[in-house]
């Protein structure tokens, strides 16, 4: 016995090899070629791009129909993401129920393992293809169905939830399926990293392409159809790359072809549905990256709508624009009212500009407009061009396009009058234009004895929103003078003058031609009715856009 063979050291017996033991399996050949793997990764990117674009399209559609942008996008995007989580959870059951497995009686046989892995990959790929073929027509047609639901006066919110749940659940199945297909060759960590990377890149592309390119160029429903055709085309590409999927490629091609064929038909169908929302024929409809513009014309009346909200009626627009412009100009400049430089924000339709240019003392007007399409429509449509008197061609007028919130405070000049004719503050993106921070930044742009005026919603239908505008201006250290006017197409409407000095309505004089205002009507507008006084409201701030809540008053249901 050697020293190493002491009794305290037990022997380690090594069992002899048994012929029945499975042989060590050599590394298996990849199931996917590099091309096949790239096609699947491209499918992940396309699926993500289409999914996010559909989310944004649904949010845009709901916002257009009901006006509550924050809630619309919240339901569309949040519901879609939650449904994707549900789809990811359900994918485990789809993968487990009838997934091929390795023969338990001979698990180590290389031929058995290879054939089972091949069958498993084909099984997973078939399920992915079926999901894509389901997503394609649903993405194309469900937005149109949602519009039809609104036209039939059914519950839009319930419809939006159902649509997002259906599409989101199907989209949630895609990544788990692709990961299981690729992980055998690339490993779980590598396959998941590559799929998610392209998934996020696709989401970025979809989020930019939808509002910037697809909606403005093709319109809402053709965009939905085009987005729906892309998953079907990916099925065709998969069928071309995978011999076992050849029969599915024709389904993808057929569905894509059908969707392309109905894309032109979605335009008149969508227009037909949209026509039912208005009381007069639509003569122009424009989808821009910012909003949807609709112009209607009856026998004696043309009306402009932005995102479904009335902007003016040609029958009574002069009441609104005279009330917005002339009190501010009469109170601006010298104590006698002699404004020279005017900043006009919004009002790309040219009607407020028409009223400003009546003042001979004005030698410069700078118009800040977000959407060039509004100005283009106002210039080219004969009725509107006649209505504003070709005001854009006046040499005193300069137009700059962009967001007034960013541009106006950075201007390197001062103005005797600053006029804000923004849409109603029913969305966060608009509420910032009624915020204390914005008003404070505008103060430096006002010349001595300068006056700021803003439209302030309806003092009857949204009394707290009206009060909030004045309260916020006071918080920005302005001296305010609220007033109201009756505009038949709007109902009672409110405005607020603001300056660093007290404005006496009785001293204001207007020496320009008007259709509505006169010496008696002007000071009377500043006598607020009792039922719009005494509202207790908070200041509207960038961090807390409380005015959106005030604007969503249930009194609008009476309108």
Secondary structure, DSSP 8 states (H G I E B T S, - for coil): --GGG-TTS---------TTS---------SS-HHHHHHHHHHHHHHHHHHHHHHHHHHHHHHHHH--HHHHHIIIIIHHHHHHHHHHHHHHHHHHHS-----GGGTT-HHHHHHHHHHHHHHHHHHHHHHHHHHHHHHHHHHHHHHHHHHTT--HHHHHHHHHHHHHHHHHHHHHHHHHHHHHHH-HHHHHHHHHHHHHHHHHHHHHHIIIIIHHHH-HHHHHHHHHHHHHHHHHHHHHH-GGGHHHHHHHHHHHHHHHHHHHHHHHHHHHHHHTTSSS-EEEEEE-SS-EEEEEE-SS-EEEEETTEEEEETTTHHHHHHHHHHHHHHTSSSTT----EEEEEE-TTSHHHHHHTT-TT--EEEEEES-HHHHHHHHHSHHHHHHTTTGGGSTTEEEEES-HHHHGGG-SS-EEEEEEE---S-SHHHHGGGSHHHHHHHHTTEEEEEEEEEE---TTTTHHHHHHHHHHHHHTT-EEEEEEEEETTTEEEEEEEEESS---GGG----S--SS--HHHHHHTTS--GGGS--------SS--HHHHHHS-GGGGG-
